[in-house]
Amino acid sequence: MSDVIITGIRSNIALEFVKLLSGETVHGIRVEDIDEYLTADRYVFCQGFLVPKRGTDQSVEEQYKSEYINYSSIVEAVDKIMLINPNARVCILGSESGYKGSFDDNYAHWKMKIHEYIESKELKPNQQLVGIAPSIVEDTAMTQNRTDLDNLNRRRENHPMKRFLKSEEVARMIYTLLYEQPYINRTIIRMHGGEV
């Protein structure tokens, strides 16, 4: 039996990931409580914060929250895990916005920084740190709460696959990386469906 730690466990991606597990003990935690879970087997950071405003129009509180949720709290937690857990396997949910940008440019900036962290973090031989950069995920609150439906529909129609990504597809990639592919390491897997 192994322990799996998940932040953002109420997200649809996390819920789909949990469905793929059997026999593991899953702990949905706030990132602030990571000190109690530093010796688990696997970790999934599914947290994210997007503001439907340009960075210059965001309040100081919104800007701080974006930096904290999308970047600094994750880096602090992973640094602690990797310091004492020689076999930790960690997956962080990034975003295609970290490559292409976003209307919320603060969100895009911090996703870019978390990608850079994943690719540059020094690890011990049996540790794994990977990221997934999904494009628009159809069945998540982040997408369903958007008000620019015309823009979303236009993007979907112009997408090479004529659809957006599904939470289950992201969850399956997390599972593949953490359970089947230990050699994939310090890498971001982009899931954009060929929309480049």
C-alpha positions in Angstrom: 0.0 0.0 0.0 1.3 3.4 -0.9 0.4 7.0 0.0 -0.6 9.5 -2.6 -0.7 13.2 -1.7 -2.8 15.6 -3.8 -3.3 19.3 -3.5 -6.4 20.7 -5.3 -8.1 17.4 -4.8 -11.6 18.9 -5.6 -10.5 19.7 -9.1 -12.0 17.5 -11.8 -8.5 16.4 -12.9 -7.6 15.2 -9.4 -11.0 13.4 -9.1 -10.4 11.6 -12.4 -6.9 10.6 -11.2 -8.1 9.1 -8.0 -10.5 6.9 -10.0 -7.5 5.3 -11.6 -5.9 4.3 -8.3 -6.4 1.0 -6.4 -5.0 0.1 -3.0 -3.4 3.5 -2.4 -4.2 5.7 0.5 -5.1 9.1 -0.9 -4.6 12.3 1.2 -6.1 15.5 -0.2 -4.3 18.3 1.6 -3.8 22.0 1.6 -0.3 22.8 0.4 0.4 24.5 3.7 0.1 21.1 5.5 2.9 19.5 3.4 5.2 19.2 6.4 3.0 16.3 7.7 3.4 14.3 4.4 7.0 14.6 3.4 7.7 10.8 3.2 4.8 9.7 0.9 5.4 7.8 -2.3 3.7 10.0 -4.9 2.5 13.6 -5.0 0.2 15.5 -7.4 0.0 19.3 -7.3 -3.3 20.1 -9.0 -3.8 23.6 -7.6 -4.2 26.6 -9.8 -5.6 30.2 -9.7 -6.7 32.2 -12.8 -8.1 35.7 -12.7 -10.3 36.8 -15.6 -8.4 40.1 -15.8 -5.1 41.4 -17.2 -2.3 41.5 -14.7 -2.3 45.3 -14.6 -6.0 45.2 -13.7 -5.6 42.8 -10.8 -5.5 43.9 -7.2 -2.3 43.4 -5.1 -4.1 40.6 -3.3 -5.0 38.8 -6.6 -1.4 39.2 -7.9 0.0 37.7 -4.6 -2.6 34.9 -4.7 -1.6 34.0 -8.3 2.1 33.9 -7.4 1.5 31.9 -4.2 -0.9 29.3 -5.6 0.6 28.8 -9.0 4.3 28.9 -8.0 5.9 29.7 -4.6 3.8 27.4 -2.4 4.5 24.5 -4.8 8.2 25.2 -5.0 8.5 25.5 -1.2 6.6 22.2 -0.8 8.6 20.3 -3.4 11.9 21.6 -2.0 11.0 20.2 1.4 9.9 16.8 -0.1 13.1 16.4 -2.2 15.3 17.3 0.7 14.2 14.3 2.8 12.4 11.8 0.6 14.9 10.0 -1.7 12.2 8.1 -3.6 9.6 10.8 -4.1 7.7 10.9 -7.4 6.1 14.3 -8.0 3.8 15.6 -10.8 2.9 19.3 -11.0 0.1 20.6 -13.2 1.4 23.4 -15.3 -0.3 25.0 -18.2 0.1 25.5 -21.9 -0.4 29.2 -20.9 3.2 29.0 -19.6 4.3 28.7 -23.3 1.6 30.6 -25.2 0.5 33.2 -22.7 -3.0 34.0 -21.3 -5.4 36.8 -20.9 -4.3 36.6 -17.3 -0.6 37.3 -17.9 0.3 36.8 -14.2 -1.1 33.2 -14.4 0.9 32.6 -17.6 4.1 34.0 -16.0 3.9 31.8 -12.9 3.1 28.7 -14.9 6.2 29.5 -17.1 8.2 29.8 -13.8 6.9 26.5 -12.4 7.9 24.8 -15.7 11.4 26.3 -15.4 11.6 25.0 -11.8 10.6 21.5 -12.8 13.3 21.4 -15.6 16.1 22.8 -13.4 15.5 21.3 -10.0 18.4 19.1 -8.8 17.2 15.6 -7.8 18.6 12.4 -6.2 18.9 9.3 -8.5 15.5 7.8 -7.6 13.5 11.0 -7.4 11.1 12.0 -10.2 9.8 15.5 -10.9 7.6 16.0 -13.9 5.0 18.5 -15.1 2.0 18.4 -17.4 1.1 21.5 -19.4 -2.6 21.0 -20.5 -4.2 23.4 -22.9 -7.9 24.2 -22.3 -9.5 21.4 -20.4 -13.2 21.2 -21.3 -14.7 19.8 -18.1 -12.9 21.8 -15.4 -14.3 24.6 -13.3 -11.6 26.9 -14.7 -13.0 26.5 -18.2 -16.7 26.2 -17.2 -16.5 29.5 -15.2 -15.3 31.5 -18.2 -17.6 34.0 -19.6 -16.0 34.5 -23.0 -18.0 31.7 -24.6 -17.8 33.0 -28.1 -14.0 33.0 -27.9 -14.0 29.4 -26.4 -16.3 28.2 -29.2 -14.1 29.8 -31.9 -11.0 28.2 -30.4 -12.7 24.8 -30.3 -13.8 25.1 -33.9 -10.3 26.1 -35.0 -8.5 23.5 -33.0 -6.8 20.7 -35.1 -8.9 18.1 -33.2 -12.1 20.2 -33.1 -12.3 19.7 -29.3 -10.6 20.5 -26.1 -8.8 18.2 -23.7 -10.7 16.2 -21.1 -9.8 15.8 -17.4 -9.7 12.1 -17.7 -6.9 12.4 -20.4 -4.8 14.6 -18.1 -5.4 12.2 -15.2 -4.2 9.3 -17.3 -1.1 11.1 -18.2 -0.4 11.8 -14.5 -0.9 8.1 -13.8 1.4 7.1 -16.7 4.2 9.4 -15.5 4.1 8.5 -11.8 3.4 4.8 -12.1 4.9 3.7 -15.4 7.6 6.1 -16.6 10.2 6.9 -13.9 12.8 7.7 -16.6 10.7 10.7 -17.8 12.1 13.3 -15.4 12.6 17.1 -15.1 10.4 17.4 -18.2 7.1 19.1 -19.1 4.6 17.0 -21.1 2.6 19.4 -23.3 -1.0 18.4 -24.0 -2.2 20.8 -26.6 -3.6 18.3 -29.2 -1.3 19.7 -32.0 -2.4 23.3 -31.6 1.0 24.9 -32.0 
